[in-house]
Amino acid sequence: MEKSLETKKAEAEKEVRQLENQQKILLNRIRKEERNARNHRLIVHGAIMEGVFPFTASMEGEAIKAFLIALSRLPGASEAADLAQKTSAAN
């Protein structure tokens, strides 16, 4: 009887290790999918930006940031952003 309990314990521990490994694999897969979705979104947004403002393709990050900040301060920019946000949320 004692050996049987030890065997069951060993099998249970093995199963726990297998389930922990499966959990790690699934968490890694989720993180990878989230990373891929973010990368895709950034690429799409960058392509839209370059399509609307072709000159931004040759700009560095800080210059683009300054350009966008300047655009955000133009009259009506806040209202346009609010409208875009509402339209995006409705979809």
C-alpha positions as CSV (number, residue, x, y, z in Angstrom):
1,M,0.0,0.0,0.0
2,E,2.8,2.4,0.9
3,K,4.5,2.0,-2.6
4,S,1.2,2.7,-4.3
5,L,0.8,6.0,-2.4
6,E,4.4,7.0,-3.3
7,T,3.7,6.1,-7.0
8,K,0.5,8.2,-7.0
9,K,2.3,11.1,-5.4
10,A,5.1,11.0,-8.0
11,E,2.5,10.8,-10.8
12,A,0.6,13.8,-9.3
13,E,3.8,15.8,-9.0
14,K,4.7,15.0,-12.6
15,E,1.2,16.1,-13.7
16,V,1.6,19.3,-11.8
17,R,4.9,20.0,-13.5
18,Q,3.3,19.3,-16.9
19,L,0.4,21.6,-16.2
20,E,2.8,24.4,-15.0
21,N,4.7,24.0,-18.2
22,Q,1.5,24.2,-20.3
23,Q,0.6,27.3,-18.4
24,K,4.0,28.9,-19.2
25,I,3.6,28.0,-22.8
26,L,0.1,29.5,-23.0
27,L,1.2,32.7,-21.2
28,N,4.1,33.1,-23.6
29,R,1.7,32.6,-26.5
30,I,-0.7,35.3,-25.2
31,R,2.2,37.7,-24.7
32,K,3.4,37.0,-28.3
33,E,0.0,37.6,-29.7
34,E,-0.4,40.8,-27.8
35,R,3.0,42.0,-29.0
36,N,2.2,41.0,-32.6
37,A,-1.1,42.9,-32.4
38,R,0.6,46.0,-31.0
39,N,3.3,45.8,-33.7
40,H,0.6,45.5,-36.4
41,R,-1.3,48.5,-35.0
42,L,1.8,50.6,-34.9
43,I,2.7,49.7,-38.5
44,V,-0.8,50.5,-39.8
45,H,-0.9,53.8,-37.9
46,G,2.6,54.7,-39.2
47,A,1.5,53.8,-42.8
48,I,-1.6,56.0,-42.4
49,M,0.5,58.9,-41.1
50,E,2.9,58.6,-44.0
51,G,0.0,58.4,-46.4
52,V,-1.5,61.6,-45.1
53,F,1.8,63.4,-44.4
54,P,4.4,61.8,-46.8
55,F,7.2,64.0,-45.6
56,T,7.0,62.3,-42.2
57,A,8.7,59.2,-43.7
58,S,12.1,60.9,-43.5
59,M,11.6,62.5,-40.0
60,E,13.0,61.2,-36.8
61,G,10.8,60.3,-33.8
62,E,11.2,63.5,-31.9
63,A,10.5,65.6,-35.0
64,I,7.3,63.7,-35.7
65,K,6.3,64.1,-32.0
66,A,6.8,67.8,-32.2
67,F,4.8,68.0,-35.4
68,L,1.9,66.1,-33.9
69,I,2.0,68.2,-30.8
70,A,1.9,71.3,-33.0
71,L,-1.1,69.9,-34.9
72,S,-2.9,69.1,-31.6
73,R,-2.7,72.7,-30.6
74,L,-4.3,74.1,-33.8
75,P,-7.8,75.5,-33.4
76,G,-10.4,72.7,-33.7
77,A,-7.9,69.9,-33.0
78,S,-9.4,69.1,-29.7
79,E,-12.9,68.8,-31.1
80,A,-11.7,66.7,-34.0
81,A,-9.9,64.4,-31.6
82,D,-13.0,64.0,-29.5
83,L,-15.1,63.3,-32.6
84,A,-12.6,60.7,-33.8
85,Q,-12.6,59.1,-30.4
86,K,-16.4,58.9,-30.3
87,T,-16.6,57.5,-33.8
88,S,-13.9,54.9,-33.0
89,A,-15.8,53.9,-29.8
90,A,-19.1,53.6,-31.7
91,N,-17.5,51.1,-34.1
